[in-house]
């Protein structure tokens, strides 16, 4: 099964790791998921920030 990567330098979706590891995000299970990588990453960052803020509030 092929993994898909999002190259955040070029904005391109790659089938398999083609570019430098520092230039890509993934792996993703589908091409469509890799194409949505910026949205997915932003959502994860918001979720982690909210969880961290909640942990600080408990202290």
mmCIF file of the C-alpha atoms, coordinates in Angstrom:
data_MODEL
# 
_entry.id   MODEL 
# 
loop_
_atom_site.group_PDB 
_atom_site.id 
_atom_site.type_symbol 
_atom_site.label_atom_id 
_atom_site.label_alt_id 
_atom_site.label_comp_id 
_atom_site.label_asym_id 
_atom_site.label_entity_id 
_atom_site.label_seq_id 
_atom_site.pdbx_PDB_ins_code 
_atom_site.Cartn_x 
_atom_site.Cartn_y 
_atom_site.Cartn_z 
_atom_site.occupancy 
_atom_site.B_iso_or_equiv 
_atom_site.pdbx_formal_charge 
_atom_site.auth_seq_id 
_atom_site.auth_comp_id 
_atom_site.auth_asym_id 
_atom_site.auth_atom_id 
_atom_site.pdbx_PDB_model_num 
ATOM 1  C CA . UNK A 1 1  ? 0.000  0.000  0.000  1.00 0.00 ? 1  UNK A CA 1 
ATOM 2  C CA . UNK A 1 2  ? 1.326  3.395  -0.985 1.00 0.00 ? 2  UNK A CA 1 
ATOM 3  C CA . UNK A 1 3  ? 1.753  6.195  1.494  1.00 0.00 ? 3  UNK A CA 1 
ATOM 4  C CA . UNK A 1 4  ? 1.103  9.768  0.423  1.00 0.00 ? 4  UNK A CA 1 
ATOM 5  C CA . UNK A 1 5  ? 3.038  12.846 1.482  1.00 0.00 ? 5  UNK A CA 1 
ATOM 6  C CA . UNK A 1 6  ? 2.440  16.585 1.284  1.00 0.00 ? 6  UNK A CA 1 
ATOM 7  C CA . UNK A 1 7  ? 5.424  18.689 0.285  1.00 0.00 ? 7  UNK A CA 1 
ATOM 8  C CA . UNK A 1 8  ? 4.933  21.938 2.191  1.00 0.00 ? 8  UNK A CA 1 
ATOM 9  C CA . UNK A 1 9  ? 7.614  23.708 0.141  1.00 0.00 ? 9  UNK A CA 1 
ATOM 10 C CA . UNK A 1 10 ? 6.047  23.049 -3.270 1.00 0.00 ? 10 UNK A CA 1 
ATOM 11 C CA . UNK A 1 11 ? 2.441  22.428 -2.164 1.00 0.00 ? 11 UNK A CA 1 
ATOM 12 C CA . UNK A 1 12 ? 2.450  19.168 -4.126 1.00 0.00 ? 12 UNK A CA 1 
ATOM 13 C CA . UNK A 1 13 ? 1.191  15.738 -3.080 1.00 0.00 ? 13 UNK A CA 1 
ATOM 14 C CA . UNK A 1 14 ? 3.762  12.972 -3.514 1.00 0.00 ? 14 UNK A CA 1 
ATOM 15 C CA . UNK A 1 15 ? 3.220  9.249  -3.897 1.00 0.00 ? 15 UNK A CA 1 
ATOM 16 C CA . UNK A 1 16 ? 5.799  7.776  -1.554 1.00 0.00 ? 16 UNK A CA 1 
ATOM 17 C CA . UNK A 1 17 ? 8.541  9.850  0.039  1.00 0.00 ? 17 UNK A CA 1 
ATOM 18 C CA . UNK A 1 18 ? 10.147 11.690 -2.867 1.00 0.00 ? 18 UNK A CA 1 
ATOM 19 C CA . UNK A 1 19 ? 11.475 14.888 -1.339 1.00 0.00 ? 19 UNK A CA 1 
ATOM 20 C CA . UNK A 1 20 ? 13.596 15.642 1.700  1.00 0.00 ? 20 UNK A CA 1 
ATOM 21 C CA . UNK A 1 21 ? 12.016 14.670 5.005  1.00 0.00 ? 21 UNK A CA 1 
ATOM 22 C CA . UNK A 1 22 ? 12.284 18.288 6.189  1.00 0.00 ? 22 UNK A CA 1 
ATOM 23 C CA . UNK A 1 23 ? 10.146 19.417 3.240  1.00 0.00 ? 23 UNK A CA 1 
ATOM 24 C CA . UNK A 1 24 ? 7.250  16.989 3.630  1.00 0.00 ? 24 UNK A CA 1 
ATOM 25 C CA . UNK A 1 25 ? 4.488  15.998 6.009  1.00 0.00 ? 25 UNK A CA 1 
ATOM 26 C CA . UNK A 1 26 ? 2.997  12.563 6.285  1.00 0.00 ? 26 UNK A CA 1 
ATOM 27 C CA . UNK A 1 27 ? 2.521  9.819  5.649  1.00 0.00 ? 27 UNK A CA 1 
ATOM 28 C CA . UNK A 1 28 ? -1.170 9.940  4.834  1.00 0.00 ? 28 UNK A CA 1 
ATOM 29 C CA . UNK A 1 29 ? -3.305 6.987  3.794  1.00 0.00 ? 29 UNK A CA 1 
ATOM 30 C CA . UNK A 1 30 ? -4.855 8.616  0.715  1.00 0.00 ? 30 UNK A CA 1 
ATOM 31 C CA . UNK A 1 31 ? -3.973 11.236 -1.872 1.00 0.00 ? 31 UNK A CA 1 
ATOM 32 C CA . UNK A 1 32 ? -7.008 13.266 -0.785 1.00 0.00 ? 32 UNK A CA 1 
ATOM 33 C CA . UNK A 1 33 ? -5.921 13.235 2.851  1.00 0.00 ? 33 UNK A CA 1 
ATOM 34 C CA . UNK A 1 34 ? -2.398 14.349 1.868  1.00 0.00 ? 34 UNK A CA 1 
ATOM 35 C CA . UNK A 1 35 ? -3.868 17.190 -0.195 1.00 0.00 ? 35 UNK A CA 1 
ATOM 36 C CA . UNK A 1 36 ? -5.683 18.385 2.949  1.00 0.00 ? 36 UNK A CA 1 
ATOM 37 C CA . UNK A 1 37 ? -2.470 18.241 5.014  1.00 0.00 ? 37 UNK A CA 1 
ATOM 38 C CA . UNK A 1 38 ? -2.338 21.986 5.796  1.00 0.00 ? 38 UNK A CA 1 
ATOM 39 C CA . UNK A 1 39 ? -5.911 21.857 7.153  1.00 0.00 ? 39 UNK A CA 1 
ATOM 40 C CA . UNK A 1 40 ? -5.266 18.652 9.096  1.00 0.00 ? 40 UNK A CA 1 
ATOM 41 C CA . UNK A 1 41 ? -2.061 20.023 10.618 1.00 0.00 ? 41 UNK A CA 1 
ATOM 42 C CA . UNK A 1 42 ? -3.719 23.305 11.596 1.00 0.00 ? 42 UNK A CA 1 
ATOM 43 C CA . UNK A 1 43 ? -6.601 21.444 13.248 1.00 0.00 ? 43 UNK A CA 1 
ATOM 44 C CA . UNK A 1 44 ? -4.209 19.214 15.191 1.00 0.00 ? 44 UNK A CA 1 
ATOM 45 C CA . UNK A 1 45 ? -2.272 22.275 16.350 1.00 0.00 ? 45 UNK A CA 1 
ATOM 46 C CA . UNK A 1 46 ? -5.492 23.956 17.548 1.00 0.00 ? 46 UNK A CA 1 
ATOM 47 C CA . UNK A 1 47 ? -6.519 20.790 19.377 1.00 0.00 ? 47 UNK A CA 1 
ATOM 48 C CA . UNK A 1 48 ? -3.124 20.403 21.053 1.00 0.00 ? 48 UNK A CA 1 
ATOM 49 C CA . UNK A 1 49 ? -3.112 24.075 22.081 1.00 0.00 ? 49 UNK A CA 1 
ATOM 50 C CA . UNK A 1 50 ? -6.583 23.706 23.596 1.00 0.00 ? 50 UNK A CA 1 
ATOM 51 C CA . UNK A 1 51 ? -5.530 20.553 25.465 1.00 0.00 ? 51 UNK A CA 1 
ATOM 52 C CA . UNK A 1 52 ? -2.405 22.276 26.762 1.00 0.00 ? 52 UNK A CA 1 
ATOM 53 C CA . UNK A 1 53 ? -4.428 25.300 27.885 1.00 0.00 ? 53 UNK A CA 1 
ATOM 54 C CA . UNK A 1 54 ? -6.864 22.994 29.668 1.00 0.00 ? 54 UNK A CA 1 
ATOM 55 C CA . UNK A 1 55 ? -3.968 21.285 31.439 1.00 0.00 ? 55 UNK A CA 1 
ATOM 56 C CA . UNK A 1 56 ? -2.642 24.680 32.588 1.00 0.00 ? 56 UNK A CA 1 
ATOM 57 C CA . UNK A 1 57 ? -6.087 25.598 33.880 1.00 0.00 ? 57 UNK A CA 1 
ATOM 58 C CA . UNK A 1 58 ? -6.106 22.457 36.036 1.00 0.00 ? 58 UNK A CA 1 
ATOM 59 C CA . UNK A 1 59 ? -2.830 23.469 37.711 1.00 0.00 ? 59 UNK A CA 1 
# 
